[in-house]
Structure formats: structure tokens, C-alpha cells
Amino acid sequence: MKPDMFREPVIILIGLGFPAKVRTVMDAYRHLVEWPASMRDTAFSVALKACGAALRGEIEAETARGLFAAFAEKHDLLAPETDVIAASSRRHDKDPHVR
């Protein structure tokens, strides 16, 4: 496994809500540098600095992953878990009150 590879990808929503798997520190870094300047905040700065440190080998990739995931959660970018969506849709299929 590459040193900048995450154990589990962070799945975020991009564009019109399409899920994208962020698998490495470099992927996370690329998403961060594309973040609009007007929306950059402390969570952004911390995640960007962590990704830079991980790319330089100063911190573990999993530390950067956690901070990137926190940034994504703060900005409502995390994709919902597919297990939750599947369970929700099955429940609606059986509910006679839902059309």
C-alpha cells in the first residue's frame, strides 16, 4: 500500500451530488485546493495543512484522512452510507402510506 493511501476512502459528494471516493492524501489535497476561496475556513486550513504534512511524511495519512473527513462533514460533503439508503428505500417500499 502506498504511504499516502487511506485504509478506507472518504466518500464525498461532488458536482451535482455524485459520489467520489477520496482514496489518498493527494486526492484529498486536490479537492481542497479546488475549494472556493470565499468558502475557506479554519476546517479547510487545518485539513490542507494536514494533507501537506502527510505528503511530506511528517504525519500519518490516517491523521490527514480524519481531518479531511471532518472538513467534509462540516461542509455537508460526506456521502450518505449506502446501507442507510438501501434500508430506507426498502422500508418505503413496504409502507402502504408512502406512494
Secondary structure, DSSP 8 states (H G I E B T S, - for coil): --TTEEEEEEEEEETTTEEEEEEEHHHHHHHHHTS-GGG--HHHHHHHHHHHHHHTTSS-HHHHHHHHHHHHHHTT-B---HHHHHHHHHHHHH-TT--
